[in-house]
Amino acid sequence: MLKILKILSFISVFSNAGILVWSSEVVKSEDQAVNWLVFFILLNAALVLKWAIAWLIPDEPKIYLKALEW
């Protein structure tokens, strides 16, 4: 179940970056090279942010681990 959620979150980063670049008014360039460049920059930034949040938040809270020690 957890693997499925990780895959879905990875796919959602790709789709959201694409929606921001090609469907919204954030990037107003007619040049596709610029759109692709913005897409990859946004994609990498979102993936790094996603990784950082996953690394900073523990899978099991400290209070839960403390309760297991009893």
PDB file of N, H, CA, C and O in Angstrom:
ATOM      1  N   MET A   1       0.816  -1.195   0.000  1.00  0.00           N
ATOM      2  CA  MET A   1       0.000   0.000   0.000  1.00  0.00           C
ATOM      3  C   MET A   1       0.863   1.263   0.000  1.00  0.00           C
ATOM      4  O   MET A   1       0.566   2.229  -0.704  1.00  0.00           O
ATOM      5  N   LEU A   2       1.940   1.243   0.803  1.00  0.00           N
ATOM      6  H   LEU A   2       2.181   0.459   1.374  1.00  0.00           H
ATOM      7  CA  LEU A   2       2.809   2.414   0.883  1.00  0.00           C
ATOM      8  C   LEU A   2       3.526   2.657  -0.446  1.00  0.00           C
ATOM      9  O   LEU A   2       3.718   3.805  -0.846  1.00  0.00           O
ATOM     10  N   LYS A   3       3.924   1.576  -1.133  1.00  0.00           N
ATOM     11  H   LYS A   3       3.767   0.643  -0.808  1.00  0.00           H
ATOM     12  CA  LYS A   3       4.584   1.731  -2.431  1.00  0.00           C
ATOM     13  C   LYS A   3       3.655   2.380  -3.445  1.00  0.00           C
ATOM     14  O   LYS A   3       4.090   3.203  -4.251  1.00  0.00           O
ATOM     15  N   ILE A   4       2.393   2.018  -3.408  1.00  0.00           N
ATOM     16  H   ILE A   4       2.040   1.350  -2.753  1.00  0.00           H
ATOM     17  CA  ILE A   4       1.416   2.592  -4.331  1.00  0.00           C
ATOM     18  C   ILE A   4       1.275   4.090  -4.077  1.00  0.00           C
ATOM     19  O   ILE A   4       1.220   4.875  -5.024  1.00  0.00           O
ATOM     20  N   LEU A   5       1.217   4.491  -2.816  1.00  0.00           N
ATOM     21  H   LEU A   5       1.262   3.853  -2.047  1.00  0.00           H
ATOM     22  CA  LEU A   5       1.111   5.912  -2.490  1.00  0.00           C
ATOM     23  C   LEU A   5       2.360   6.684  -2.909  1.00  0.00           C
ATOM     24  O   LEU A   5       2.261   7.821  -3.371  1.00  0.00           O
ATOM     25  N   LYS A   6       3.527   6.074  -2.751  1.00  0.00           N
ATOM     26  H   LYS A   6       3.607   5.151  -2.375  1.00  0.00           H
ATOM     27  CA  LYS A   6       4.759   6.732  -3.185  1.00  0.00           C
ATOM     28  C   LYS A   6       4.783   6.914  -4.699  1.00  0.00           C
ATOM     29  O   LYS A   6       5.208   7.958  -5.194  1.00  0.00           O
ATOM     30  N   ILE A   7       4.330   5.905  -5.432  1.00  0.00           N
ATOM     31  H   ILE A   7       3.985   5.057  -5.031  1.00  0.00           H
ATOM     32  CA  ILE A   7       4.281   5.995  -6.897  1.00  0.00           C
ATOM     33  C   ILE A   7       3.286   7.064  -7.321  1.00  0.00           C
ATOM     34  O   ILE A   7       3.573   7.853  -8.221  1.00  0.00           O
ATOM     35  N   LEU A   8       2.120   7.099  -6.683  1.00  0.00           N
ATOM     36  H   LEU A   8       1.887   6.458  -5.951  1.00  0.00           H
ATOM     37  CA  LEU A   8       1.116   8.107  -7.017  1.00  0.00           C
ATOM     38  C   LEU A   8       1.606   9.518  -6.708  1.00  0.00           C
ATOM     39  O   LEU A   8       1.330  10.445  -7.469  1.00  0.00           O
ATOM     40  N   SER A   9       2.319   9.692  -5.615  1.00  0.00           N
ATOM     41  H   SER A   9       2.543   8.939  -4.996  1.00  0.00           H
ATOM     42  CA  SER A   9       2.833  11.024  -5.297  1.00  0.00           C
ATOM     43  C   SER A   9       3.910  11.448  -6.291  1.00  0.00           C
ATOM     44  O   SER A   9       4.014  12.626  -6.633  1.00  0.00           O
ATOM     45  N   PHE A  10       4.709  10.489  -6.754  1.00  0.00           N
ATOM     46  H   PHE A  10       4.624   9.532  -6.476  1.00  0.00           H
ATOM     47  CA  PHE A  10       5.729  10.785  -7.769  1.00  0.00           C
ATOM     48  C   PHE A  10       5.068  11.192  -9.093  1.00  0.00           C
ATOM     49  O   PHE A  10       5.496  12.150  -9.736  1.00  0.00           O
ATOM     50  N   ILE A  11       4.031  10.464  -9.490  1.00  0.00           N
ATOM     51  H   ILE A  11       3.683   9.686  -8.968  1.00  0.00           H
ATOM     52  CA  ILE A  11       3.307  10.785 -10.723  1.00  0.00           C
ATOM     53  C   ILE A  11       2.611  12.139 -10.603  1.00  0.00           C
ATOM     54  O   ILE A  11       2.557  12.898 -11.571  1.00  0.00           O
ATOM     55  N   SER A  12       2.081  12.442  -9.426  1.00  0.00           N
ATOM     56  H   SER A  12       2.125  11.826  -8.640  1.00  0.00           H
ATOM     57  CA  SER A  12       1.385  13.715  -9.246  1.00  0.00           C
ATOM     58  C   SER A  12       2.334  14.902  -9.364  1.00  0.00           C
ATOM     59  O   SER A  12       1.926  15.971  -9.817  1.00  0.00           O
ATOM     60  N   VAL A  13       3.589  14.732  -8.966  1.00  0.00           N
ATOM     61  H   VAL A  13       3.920  13.863  -8.599  1.00  0.00           H
ATOM     62  CA  VAL A  13       4.570  15.810  -9.133  1.00  0.00           C
ATOM     63  C   VAL A  13       4.757  16.101 -10.620  1.00  0.00           C
ATOM     64  O   VAL A  13       4.796  17.264 -11.021  1.00  0.00           O
ATOM     65  N   PHE A  14       4.874  15.057 -11.442  1.00  0.00           N
ATOM     66  H   PHE A  14       4.842  14.112 -11.117  1.00  0.00           H
ATOM     67  CA  PHE A  14       5.016  15.234 -12.881  1.00  0.00           C
ATOM     68  C   PHE A  14       3.792  15.918 -13.484  1.00  0.00           C
ATOM     69  O   PHE A  14       3.923  16.877 -14.246  1.00  0.00           O
ATOM     70  N   SER A  15       2.612  15.426 -13.144  1.00  0.00           N
ATOM     71  H   SER A  15       2.506  14.647 -12.526  1.00  0.00           H
ATOM     72  CA  SER A  15       1.400  15.979 -13.751  1.00  0.00           C
ATOM     73  C   SER A  15       1.154  17.417 -13.302  1.00  0.00           C
ATOM     74  O   SER A  15       0.738  18.249 -14.109  1.00  0.00           O
ATOM     75  N   ASN A  16       1.401  17.720 -12.038  1.00  0.00           N
ATOM     76  H   ASN A  16       1.739  17.045 -11.383  1.00  0.00           H
ATOM     77  CA  ASN A  16       1.198  19.089 -11.563  1.00  0.00           C
ATOM     78  C   ASN A  16       2.183  20.060 -12.196  1.00  0.00           C
ATOM     79  O   ASN A  16       1.820  21.192 -12.516  1.00  0.00           O
ATOM     80  N   ALA A  17       3.420  19.631 -12.380  1.00  0.00           N
ATOM     81  H   ALA A  17       3.716  18.712 -12.120  1.00  0.00           H
ATOM     82  CA  ALA A  17       4.398  20.493 -13.053  1.00  0.00           C
ATOM     83  C   ALA A  17       3.964  20.750 -14.501  1.00  0.00           C
ATOM     84  O   ALA A  17       4.066  21.873 -14.995  1.00  0.00           O
ATOM     85  N   GLY A  18       3.486  19.712 -15.169  1.00  0.00           N
ATOM     86  H   GLY A  18       3.404  18.800 -14.768  1.00  0.00           H
ATOM     87  CA  GLY A  18       3.010  19.879 -16.542  1.00  0.00           C
ATOM     88  C   GLY A  18       1.806  20.788 -16.636  1.00  0.00           C
ATOM     89  O   GLY A  18       1.715  21.616 -17.542  1.00  0.00           O
ATOM     90  N   ILE A  19       0.885  20.640 -15.706  1.00  0.00           N
ATOM     91  H   ILE A  19       0.959  19.967 -14.970  1.00  0.00           H
ATOM     92  CA  ILE A  19      -0.304  21.506 -15.701  1.00  0.00           C
ATOM     93  C   ILE A  19       0.098  22.955 -15.470  1.00  0.00           C
ATOM     94  O   ILE A  19      -0.423  23.858 -16.125  1.00  0.00           O
ATOM     95  N   LEU A  20       1.021  23.181 -14.542  1.00  0.00           N
ATOM     96  H   LEU A  20       1.444  22.448 -14.010  1.00  0.00           H
ATOM     97  CA  LEU A  20       1.471  24.561 -14.285  1.00  0.00           C
ATOM     98  C   LEU A  20       2.138  25.189 -15.498  1.00  0.00           C
ATOM     99  O   LEU A  20       1.951  26.374 -15.772  1.00  0.00           O
ATOM    100  N   VAL A  21       2.907  24.400 -16.217  1.00  0.00           N
ATOM    101  H   VAL A  21       3.059  23.437 -15.994  1.00  0.00           H
ATOM    102  CA  VAL A  21       3.659  24.968 -17.340  1.00  0.00           C
ATOM    103  C   VAL A  21       2.777  25.165 -18.568  1.00  0.00           C
ATOM    104  O   VAL A  21       2.812  26.230 -19.184  1.00  0.00           O
ATOM    105  N   TRP A  22       1.987  24.157 -18.933  1.00  0.00           N
ATOM    106  H   TRP A  22       1.959  23.291 -18.433  1.00  0.00           H
ATOM    107  CA  TRP A  22       1.276  24.227 -20.208  1.00  0.00           C
ATOM    108  C   TRP A  22      -0.174  24.673 -20.120  1.00  0.00           C
ATOM    109  O   TRP A  22      -0.737  25.088 -21.133  1.00  0.00           O
ATOM    110  N   SER A  23      -0.795  24.607 -18.962  1.00  0.00           N
ATOM    111  H   SER A  23      -0.338  24.270 -18.139  1.00  0.00           H
ATOM    112  CA  SER A  23      -2.215  24.969 -18.884  1.00  0.00           C
ATOM    113  C   SER A  23      -2.483  26.284 -18.172  1.00  0.00           C
ATOM    114  O   SER A  23      -3.540  26.884 -18.368  1.00  0.00           O
ATOM    115  N   SER A  24      -1.571  26.733 -17.368  1.00  0.00           N
ATOM    116  H   SER A  24      -0.712  26.246 -17.208  1.00  0.00           H
ATOM    117  CA  SER A  24      -1.814  27.966 -16.622  1.00  0.00           C
ATOM    118  C   SER A  24      -1.092  29.124 -17.297  1.00  0.00           C
ATOM    119  O   SER A  24      -0.396  28.956 -18.299  1.00  0.00           O
ATOM    120  N   GLU A  25      -1.276  30.277 -16.729  1.00  0.00           N
ATOM    121  H   GLU A  25      -1.841  30.414 -15.915  1.00  0.00           H
ATOM    122  CA  GLU A  25      -0.646  31.485 -17.261  1.00  0.00           C
ATOM    123  C   GLU A  25       0.682  31.797 -16.572  1.00  0.00           C
ATOM    124  O   GLU A  25       1.190  32.912 -16.681  1.00  0.00           O
ATOM    125  N   VAL A  26       1.235  30.832 -15.874  1.00  0.00           N
ATOM    126  H   VAL A  26       0.821  29.926 -15.785  1.00  0.00           H
ATOM    127  CA  VAL A  26       2.505  31.047 -15.177  1.00  0.00           C
ATOM    128  C   VAL A  26       3.629  31.275 -16.184  1.00  0.00           C
ATOM    129  O   VAL A  26       4.429  32.198 -16.032  1.00  0.00           O
ATOM    130  N   VAL A  27       3.682  30.431 -17.208  1.00  0.00           N
ATOM    131  H   VAL A  27       3.031  29.682 -17.331  1.00  0.00           H
ATOM    132  CA  VAL A  27       4.688  30.569 -18.263  1.00  0.00           C
ATOM    133  C   VAL A  27       3.964  31.042 -19.520  1.00  0.00           C
ATOM    134  O   VAL A  27       3.129  30.323 -20.068  1.00  0.00           O
ATOM    135  N   LYS A  28       4.280  32.230 -19.966  1.00  0.00           N
ATOM    136  H   LYS A  28       4.958  32.814 -19.521  1.00  0.00           H
ATOM    137  CA  LYS A  28       3.591  32.805 -21.122  1.00  0.00           C
ATOM    138  C   LYS A  28       4.496  32.806 -22.351  1.00  0.00           C
ATOM    139  O   LYS A  28       4.539  33.788 -23.092  1.00  0.00           O
ATOM    140  N   SER A  29       5.206  31.725 -22.563  1.00  0.00           N
ATOM    141  H   SER A  29       5.171  30.928 -21.961  1.00  0.00           H
ATOM    142  CA  SER A  29       6.137  31.647 -23.685  1.00  0.00           C
ATOM    143  C   SER A  29       5.558  30.765 -24.779  1.00  0.00           C
ATOM    144  O   SER A  29       4.968  29.719 -24.506  1.00  0.00           O
ATOM    145  N   GLU A  30       5.732  31.195 -26.006  1.00  0.00           N
ATOM    146  H   GLU A  30       6.211  32.044 -26.228  1.00  0.00           H
ATOM    147  CA  GLU A  30       5.311  30.387 -27.151  1.00  0.00           C
ATOM    148  C   GLU A  30       6.394  29.380 -27.536  1.00  0.00           C
ATOM    149  O   GLU A  30       6.124  28.416 -28.252  1.00  0.00           O
ATOM    150  N   ASP A  31       7.611  29.604 -27.063  1.00  0.00           N
ATOM    151  H   ASP A  31       7.830  30.388 -26.481  1.00  0.00           H
ATOM    152  CA  ASP A  31       8.730  28.732 -27.379  1.00  0.00           C
ATOM    153  C   ASP A  31       8.669  27.470 -26.508  1.00  0.00           C
ATOM    154  O   ASP A  31       8.707  27.552 -25.280  1.00  0.00           O
ATOM    155  N   GLN A  32       8.575  26.322 -27.149  1.00  0.00           N
ATOM    156  H   GLN A  32       8.544  26.256 -28.147  1.00  0.00           H
ATOM    157  CA  GLN A  32       8.464  25.059 -26.407  1.00  0.00           C
ATOM    158  C   GLN A  32       9.739  24.724 -25.641  1.00  0.00           C
ATOM    159  O   GLN A  32       9.685  24.048 -24.614  1.00  0.00           O
ATOM    160  N   ALA A  33      10.876  25.188 -26.130  1.00  0.00           N
ATOM    161  H   ALA A  33      10.920  25.737 -26.965  1.00  0.00           H
ATOM    162  CA  ALA A  33      12.132  24.931 -25.417  1.00  0.00           C
ATOM    163  C   ALA A  33      12.112  25.601 -24.052  1.00  0.00           C
ATOM    164  O   ALA A  33      12.586  25.028 -23.071  1.00  0.00           O
ATOM    165  N   VAL A  34      11.570  26.802 -23.983  1.00  0.00           N
ATOM    166  H   VAL A  34      11.184  27.267 -24.780  1.00  0.00           H
ATOM    167  CA  VAL A  34      11.461  27.506 -22.705  1.00  0.00           C
ATOM    168  C   VAL A  34      10.478  26.777 -21.796  1.00  0.00           C
ATOM    169  O   VAL A  34      10.724  26.634 -20.599  1.00  0.00           O
ATOM    170  N   ASN A  35       9.367  26.316 -22.364  1.00  0.00           N
ATOM    171  H   ASN A  35       9.167  26.432 -23.337  1.00  0.00           H
ATOM    172  CA  ASN A  35       8.387  25.576 -21.564  1.00  0.00           C
ATOM    173  C   ASN A  35       9.000  24.309 -20.983  1.00  0.00           C
ATOM    174  O   ASN A  35       8.785  24.000 -19.811  1.00  0.00           O
ATOM    175  N   TRP A  36       9.758  23.576 -21.785  1.00  0.00           N
ATOM    176  H   TRP A  36       9.933  23.827 -22.737  1.00  0.00           H
ATOM    177  CA  TRP A  36      10.397  22.351 -21.290  1.00  0.00           C
ATOM    178  C   TRP A  36      11.432  22.661 -20.221  1.00  0.00           C
ATOM    179  O   TRP A  36      11.554  21.931 -19.237  1.00  0.00           O
ATOM    180  N   LEU A  37      12.175  23.739 -20.413  1.00  0.00           N
ATOM    181  H   LEU A  37      12.076  24.331 -21.212  1.00  0.00           H
ATOM    182  CA  LEU A  37      13.178  24.122 -19.419  1.00  0.00           C
ATOM    183  C   LEU A  37      12.510  24.464 -18.087  1.00  0.00           C
ATOM    184  O   LEU A  37      12.964  24.022 -17.032  1.00  0.00           O
ATOM    185  N   VAL A  38      11.445  25.242 -18.135  1.00  0.00           N
ATOM    186  H   VAL A  38      11.076  25.601 -18.992  1.00  0.00           H
ATOM    187  CA  VAL A  38      10.718  25.591 -16.919  1.00  0.00           C
ATOM    188  C   VAL A  38      10.121  24.338 -16.289  1.00  0.00           C
ATOM    189  O   VAL A  38      10.117  24.202 -15.065  1.00  0.00           O
ATOM    190  N   PHE A  39       9.619  23.423 -17.113  1.00  0.00           N
ATOM    191  H   PHE A  39       9.622  23.533 -18.107  1.00  0.00           H
ATOM    192  CA  PHE A  39       9.045  22.175 -16.611  1.00  0.00           C
ATOM    193  C   PHE A  39      10.084  21.371 -15.838  1.00  0.00           C
ATOM    194  O   PHE A  39       9.806  20.908 -14.732  1.00  0.00           O
ATOM    195  N   PHE A  40      11.276  21.198 -16.407  1.00  0.00           N
ATOM    196  H   PHE A  40      11.502  21.573 -17.306  1.00  0.00           H
ATOM    197  CA  PHE A  40      12.304  20.406 -15.732  1.00  0.00           C
ATOM    198  C   PHE A  40      12.834  21.094 -14.473  1.00  0.00           C
ATOM    199  O   PHE A  40      13.141  20.424 -13.487  1.00  0.00           O
ATOM    200  N   ILE A  41      12.942  22.409 -14.497  1.00  0.00           N
ATOM    201  H   ILE A  41      12.693  22.953 -15.298  1.00  0.00           H
ATOM    202  CA  ILE A  41      13.368  23.130 -13.299  1.00  0.00           C
ATOM    203  C   ILE A  41      12.325  22.989 -12.199  1.00  0.00           C
ATOM    204  O   ILE A  41      12.661  22.712 -11.048  1.00  0.00           O
ATOM    205  N   LEU A  42      11.061  23.182 -12.557  1.00  0.00           N
ATOM    206  H   LEU A  42      10.789  23.408 -13.493  1.00  0.00           H
ATOM    207  CA  LEU A  42       9.975  23.047 -11.589  1.00  0.00           C
ATOM    208  C   LEU A  42       9.859  21.614 -11.078  1.00  0.00           C
ATOM    209  O   LEU A  42       9.613  21.387  -9.894  1.00  0.00           O
ATOM    210  N   LEU A  43      10.036  20.659 -11.970  1.00  0.00           N
ATOM    211  H   LEU A  43      10.237  20.843 -12.932  1.00  0.00           H
ATOM    212  CA  LEU A  43       9.966  19.251 -11.600  1.00  0.00           C
ATOM    213  C   LEU A  43      11.069  18.893 -10.597  1.00  0.00           C
ATOM    214  O   LEU A  43      10.806  18.253  -9.579  1.00  0.00           O
ATOM    215  N   ASN A  44      12.286  19.304 -10.887  1.00  0.00           N
ATOM    216  H   ASN A  44      12.500  19.824 -11.714  1.00  0.00           H
ATOM    217  CA  ASN A  44      13.398  19.014  -9.979  1.00  0.00           C
ATOM    218  C   ASN A  44      13.223  19.699  -8.629  1.00  0.00           C
ATOM    219  O   ASN A  44      13.516  19.108  -7.590  1.00  0.00           O
ATOM    220  N   ALA A  45      12.750  20.935  -8.640  1.00  0.00           N
ATOM    221  H   ALA A  45      12.512  21.415  -9.485  1.00  0.00           H
ATOM    222  CA  ALA A  45      12.528  21.641  -7.384  1.00  0.00           C
ATOM    223  C   ALA A  45      11.453  20.941  -6.554  1.00  0.00           C
ATOM    224  O   ALA A  45      11.602  20.800  -5.341  1.00  0.00           O
ATOM    225  N   ALA A  46      10.384  20.509  -7.193  1.00  0.00           N
ATOM    226  H   ALA A  46      10.263  20.623  -8.179  1.00  0.00           H
ATOM    227  CA  ALA A  46       9.309  19.827  -6.469  1.00  0.00           C
ATOM    228  C   ALA A  46       9.765  18.471  -5.941  1.00  0.00           C
ATOM    229  O   ALA A  46       9.401  18.085  -4.831  1.00  0.00           O
ATOM    230  N   LEU A  47      10.557  17.746  -6.725  1.00  0.00           N
ATOM    231  H   LEU A  47      10.853  18.060  -7.627  1.00  0.00           H
ATOM    232  CA  LEU A  47      11.043  16.445  -6.267  1.00  0.00           C
ATOM    233  C   LEU A  47      12.014  16.586  -5.097  1.00  0.00           C
ATOM    234  O   LEU A  47      11.988  15.771  -4.175  1.00  0.00           O
ATOM    235  N   VAL A  48      12.865  17.605  -5.124  1.00  0.00           N
ATOM    236  H   VAL A  48      12.885  18.267  -5.873  1.00  0.00           H
ATOM    237  CA  VAL A  48      13.781  17.850  -4.007  1.00  0.00           C
ATOM    238  C   VAL A  48      12.985  18.239  -2.764  1.00  0.00           C
ATOM    239  O   VAL A  48      13.289  17.781  -1.663  1.00  0.00           O
ATOM    240  N   LEU A  49      11.979  19.074  -2.935  1.00  0.00           N
ATOM    241  H   LEU A  49      11.732  19.446  -3.829  1.00  0.00           H
ATOM    242  CA  LEU A  49      11.129  19.456  -1.806  1.00  0.00           C
ATOM    243  C   LEU A  49      10.387  18.247  -1.245  1.00  0.00           C
ATOM    244  O   LEU A  49      10.280  18.096  -0.028  1.00  0.00           O
ATOM    245  N   LYS A  50       9.881  17.398  -2.113  1.00  0.00           N
ATOM    246  H   LYS A  50       9.968  17.521  -3.102  1.00  0.00           H
ATOM    247  CA  LYS A  50       9.182  16.180  -1.694  1.00  0.00           C
ATOM    248  C   LYS A  50      10.132  15.267  -0.920  1.00  0.00           C
ATOM    249  O   LYS A  50       9.753  14.713   0.113  1.00  0.00           O
ATOM    250  N   TRP A  51      11.355  15.107  -1.407  1.00  0.00           N
ATOM    251  H   TRP A  51      11.663  15.556  -2.246  1.00  0.00           H
ATOM    252  CA  TRP A  51      12.342  14.271  -0.719  1.00  0.00           C
ATOM    253  C   TRP A  51      12.712  14.866   0.638  1.00  0.00           C
ATOM    254  O   TRP A  51      12.840  14.139   1.622  1.00  0.00           O
ATOM    255  N   ALA A  52      12.887  16.195   0.690  1.00  0.00           N
ATOM    256  H   ALA A  52      12.783  16.785  -0.110  1.00  0.00           H
ATOM    257  CA  ALA A  52      13.282  16.847   1.935  1.00  0.00           C
ATOM    258  C   ALA A  52      12.191  16.706   2.994  1.00  0.00           C
ATOM    259  O   ALA A  52      12.487  16.458   4.163  1.00  0.00           O
ATOM    260  N   ILE A  53      10.949  16.862   2.594  1.00  0.00           N
ATOM    261  H   ILE A  53      10.708  17.064   1.644  1.00  0.00           H
ATOM    262  CA  ILE A  53       9.854  16.713   3.546  1.00  0.00           C
ATOM    263  C   ILE A  53       9.777  15.280   4.044  1.00  0.00           C
ATOM    264  O   ILE A  53       9.580  15.046   5.237  1.00  0.00           O
ATOM    265  N   ALA A  54       9.930  14.319   3.142  1.00  0.00           N
ATOM    266  H   ALA A  54      10.090  14.509   2.173  1.00  0.00           H
ATOM    267  CA  ALA A  54       9.895  12.909   3.547  1.00  0.00           C
ATOM    268  C   ALA A  54      11.060  12.572   4.473  1.00  0.00           C
ATOM    269  O   ALA A  54      10.915  11.732   5.361  1.00  0.00           O
ATOM    270  N   TRP A  55      12.198  13.204   4.283  1.00  0.00           N
ATOM    271  H   TRP A  55      12.316  13.887   3.561  1.00  0.00           H
ATOM    272  CA  TRP A  55      13.370  12.945   5.124  1.00  0.00           C
ATOM    273  C   TRP A  55      13.223  13.596   6.499  1.00  0.00           C
ATOM    274  O   TRP A  55      13.648  13.032   7.508  1.00  0.00           O
ATOM    275  N   LEU A  56      12.614  14.792   6.534  1.00  0.00           N
ATOM    276  H   LEU A  56      12.268  15.250   5.715  1.00  0.00           H
ATOM    277  CA  LEU A  56      12.496  15.521   7.793  1.00  0.00           C
ATOM    278  C   LEU A  56      11.424  14.958   8.714  1.00  0.00           C
ATOM    279  O   LEU A  56      11.569  15.015   9.935  1.00  0.00           O
ATOM    280  N   ILE A  57      10.362  14.423   8.156  1.00  0.00           N
ATOM    281  H   ILE A  57      10.244  14.377   7.164  1.00  0.00           H
ATOM    282  CA  ILE A  57       9.264  13.911   8.973  1.00  0.00           C
ATOM    283  C   ILE A  57       9.489  12.423   9.216  1.00  0.00           C
ATOM    284  O   ILE A  57       9.547  11.649   8.261  1.00  0.00           O
ATOM    285  N   PRO A  58       9.616  12.009  10.470  1.00  0.00           N
ATOM    286  CA  PRO A  58       9.872  10.594  10.747  1.00  0.00           C
ATOM    287  C   PRO A  58       8.649   9.731  10.418  1.00  0.00           C
ATOM    288  O   PRO A  58       7.510  10.191  10.490  1.00  0.00           O
ATOM    289  N   ASP A  59       8.910   8.476  10.057  1.00  0.00           N
ATOM    290  H   ASP A  59       9.836   8.102   9.998  1.00  0.00           H
ATOM    291  CA  ASP A  59       7.829   7.552   9.754  1.00  0.00           C
ATOM    292  C   ASP A  59       7.049   7.176  11.005  1.00  0.00           C
ATOM    293  O   ASP A  59       5.839   6.957  10.953  1.00  0.00           O
ATOM    294  N   GLU A  60       7.745   7.103  12.119  1.00  0.00           N
ATOM    295  H   GLU A  60       8.729   7.281  12.162  1.00  0.00           H
ATOM    296  CA  GLU A  60       7.102   6.774  13.386  1.00  0.00           C
ATOM    297  C   GLU A  60       7.408   7.886  14.391  1.00  0.00           C
ATOM    298  O   GLU A  60       8.574   8.206  14.625  1.00  0.00           O
ATOM    299  N   PRO A  61       6.380   8.469  14.980  1.00  0.00           N
ATOM    300  CA  PRO A  61       6.603   9.560  15.938  1.00  0.00           C
ATOM    301  C   PRO A  61       7.407   9.086  17.151  1.00  0.00           C
ATOM    302  O   PRO A  61       7.367   7.913  17.523  1.00  0.00           O
ATOM    303  N   LYS A  62       8.134  10.022  17.754  1.00  0.00           N
ATOM    304  H   LYS A  62       8.167  10.974  17.452  1.00  0.00           H
ATOM    305  CA  LYS A  62       8.961   9.692  18.919  1.00  0.00           C
ATOM    306  C   LYS A  62       8.118   9.183  20.080  1.00  0.00           C
ATOM    307  O   LYS A  62       8.551   8.299  20.819  1.00  0.00           O
ATOM    308  N   ILE A  63       6.933   9.728  20.243  1.00  0.00           N
ATOM    309  H   ILE A  63       6.582  10.446  19.643  1.00  0.00           H
ATOM    310  CA  ILE A  63       6.088   9.288  21.354  1.00  0.00           C
ATOM    311  C   ILE A  63       5.667   7.834  21.160  1.00  0.00           C
ATOM    312  O   ILE A  63       5.516   7.091  22.130  1.00  0.00           O
ATOM    313  N   TYR A  64       5.481   7.433  19.912  1.00  0.00           N
ATOM    314  H   TYR A  64       5.604   8.036  19.124  1.00  0.00           H
ATOM    315  CA  TYR A  64       5.130   6.041  19.623  1.00  0.00           C
ATOM    316  C   TYR A  64       6.307   5.122  19.946  1.00  0.00           C
ATOM    317  O   TYR A  64       6.120   4.061  20.542  1.00  0.00           O
ATOM    318  N   LEU A  65       7.496   5.516  19.563  1.00  0.00           N
ATOM    319  H   LEU A  65       7.648   6.378  19.079  1.00  0.00           H
ATOM    320  CA  LEU A  65       8.677   4.713  19.852  1.00  0.00           C
ATOM    321  C   LEU A  65       8.933   4.634  21.366  1.00  0.00           C
ATOM    322  O   LEU A  65       9.374   3.601  21.870  1.00  0.00           O
ATOM    323  N   LYS A  66       8.654   5.727  22.081  1.00  0.00           N
ATOM    324  H   LYS A  66       8.296   6.566  21.671  1.00  0.00           H
ATOM    325  CA  LYS A  66       8.810   5.721  23.535  1.00  0.00           C
ATOM    326  C   LYS A  66       7.820   4.751  24.184  1.00  0.00           C
ATOM    327  O   LYS A  66       8.153   4.044  25.135  1.00  0.00           O
ATOM    328  N   ALA A  67       6.612   4.734  23.655  1.00  0.00           N
ATOM    329  H   ALA A  67       6.341   5.309  22.882  1.00  0.00           H
ATOM    330  CA  ALA A  67       5.587   3.822  24.206  1.00  0.00           C
ATOM    331  C   ALA A  67       5.957   2.376  23.975  1.00  0.00           C
ATOM    332  O   ALA A  67       5.612   1.519  24.789  1.00  0.00           O
ATOM    333  N   LEU A  68       6.643   2.081  22.902  1.00  0.00           N
ATOM    334  H   LEU A  68       6.923   2.777  22.241  1.00  0.00           H
ATOM    335  CA  LEU A  68       7.060   0.710  22.630  1.00  0.00           C
ATOM    336  C   LEU A  68       8.133   0.237  23.596  1.00  0.00           C
ATOM    337  O   LEU A  68       8.241  -0.959  23.865  1.00  0.00           O
ATOM    338  N   GLU A  69       8.923   1.159  24.117  1.00  0.00           N
ATOM    339  H   GLU A  69       8.835   2.131  23.899  1.00  0.00           H
ATOM    340  CA  GLU A  69       9.984   0.803  25.059  1.00  0.00           C
ATOM    341  C   GLU A  69       9.448   0.321  26.400  1.00  0.00           C
ATOM    342  O   GLU A  69      10.145  -0.398  27.116  1.00  0.00           O
ATOM    343  N   TRP A  70       8.252   0.692  26.746  1.00  0.00           N
ATOM    344  H   TRP A  70       7.686   1.276  26.164  1.00  0.00           H
ATOM    345  CA  TRP A  70       7.661   0.310  28.026  1.00  0.00           C
ATOM    346  C   TRP A  70       7.424  -1.122  27.989  1.00  0.00           C
ATOM    347  O   TRP A  70       6.926  -1.690  28.960  1.00  0.00           O
TER     348      TRP A  70
END
